[in-house]
Amino acid sequence: MKLGLLTAAFPDLTLEEIAIWAHDNGFEALEIACWPSSGSEHRRYAGVAHVDVHDFNAKEVRKLLGRYDLEISSLAYYPNNLDPDADTRQAANDHLRRVVEAAQLLGVETVGTFVGRDQRRSVAENLEDFKRVWPPLVRHAREHGVRIAIENCPMIFSADEWPGGRNLAYSPALWRQMFEIIPDENFGLNFDPSHLVWQFIDYTRAVREFAPRIFHVHAKDMEIDRDRLYDEGVMSLGLGWQVPRLPGLGEVRWDRFISALYAIGYDWVVSIEHEDRNFEGELELVQRGFLLARNTLRPLVV
């Protein structure tokens, strides 16, 4: 396995500046943020474009990464692909297609994204939407020799994402239904254990069950604020008591998780996703956060 990082936490650095720092600090891969270069999405850790998929030179990007002995683990674009607003949804779907095309040009196997969700409609209604929207997107990826890896974050961190969250692919039951609807072998998971912790889902069991579908792995930790959970209860769907942390600062047992990955034969990148508010606001703090995560995972990822 290799240790990498998602570049979205460095919105003010160029791709080369990130590559230099990553190489100098022992990372082996980058998951490159590829939101629209217009910066139209303003959610935390979104709207970052380290490769502008509408205007880039694939040869130069490959040469840049090669110069610093780095691989591209995935191209990253995480919008709401089932947004209830038709224009917003279409723009997300169209940009996802361009990210897939960019991945092919770069020789990158995987694009990470969200399924999306209309947060005010039921799971069943959203699955009907999924049946219409997603098969053509997966077909487009297959035609370009690219795999789609959907992340399992429910996207419900704040009141404006209530009640259903903005990403449908959050549980094993839903993954099974999605893979039944789209059995295509190039449609799988970008597996993040942190989002299973606060749902009380056994992430090592999920690794075993969905082994063939795990294309990419995010390393993010999760703290459960027990006082807030006591106050709010599980019916609050994590609001205020699920706290994203860097690996080593939360409740994921990284030795058990990485062991489960080895057991299924996963041999690609563990990509650190930095969303820890205690290590943001200044470049040095963000870098310290990545180094803390590196030091937690490096003894396990070889």
Phi, psi and omega in degrees: 000159178237155179253127181225188178212152175273126189285351186300337180285356179242063186294338185261002178258152173282166178298322180293319178299320177295317181299317179300311183295317181298314179299314184294341184247020167086015176273155186241351183205154174238135167262109195268125179291131185225044173291166176304138184293348177293344182066034186287342180257125189249011174298150178308136177060029174226173179076015183258133181234096174271346164228121176276104188292349177269347185202086179208162179250107185300319181299318181292321178296315179297320179295319179299312182293322178297325180300331182249021175054043180242143171259159172263114182282328183190156164264137190245124175209110189239078176259187172264096182284356173239033181305138181295337176278121188300319182291319179296317178299313182298319179297319178295314179298316181296318180292323176301319177300320179292324177296318177300314180297322177294322178300317179299315180297327182273353184072029180261129186285332196230139170241127178263137182202181173254145169297316184094176179188147164273107191295344184257005176248160184290166175301315182299318179294321179292326176295325175296320175298315179304318181299329181276318191275319194277323179306317177295326178293317179292321178298318178300317179296315181300318180297338180255012176068031185237144176262143174260125178245110182271132179276152187261025176283128179290345182055055172224087181246345187215167185299329182285352175257359179283150007263343190257352188078169186249021176211122188283336193272064189250355186216158178304320180299320179287323177300317180302315181295318180295319180286338173286320178292319180236088181283001183307134183289350178261019177239115185209208189244143159258099195275121178239110184293335186300325183285344176274333183303308186283348173269001179061038177256134181287106185287332177288323175296320179296322176301315182295316184293321188253024184313311183292344184261359182272104183266333187204155183228132172261136175253100173222147181253170183219123171262136173257116178284100187296327178293316178292322176298319176301316182291314192265329183076166183291340179293347177279358174057041173086351184298117177089345181238353169264119188237108179298134179227166174283151178309130182103347183249008182229213190252000176289131172274095188294329177296318180290320181295311181295323176301318178296322178295316176301319184297329180269358179087015177296127185220043179236217191262139166259110190256117181288124177253113186266111175224031185266114183295339178287348182230052177216172180105329177224146182304316182299322178294317178300315179297318177300322178298315179297322180291322176300314179296318178303315183292333176288318189268333187303321179297342184257337187253105183224000000 
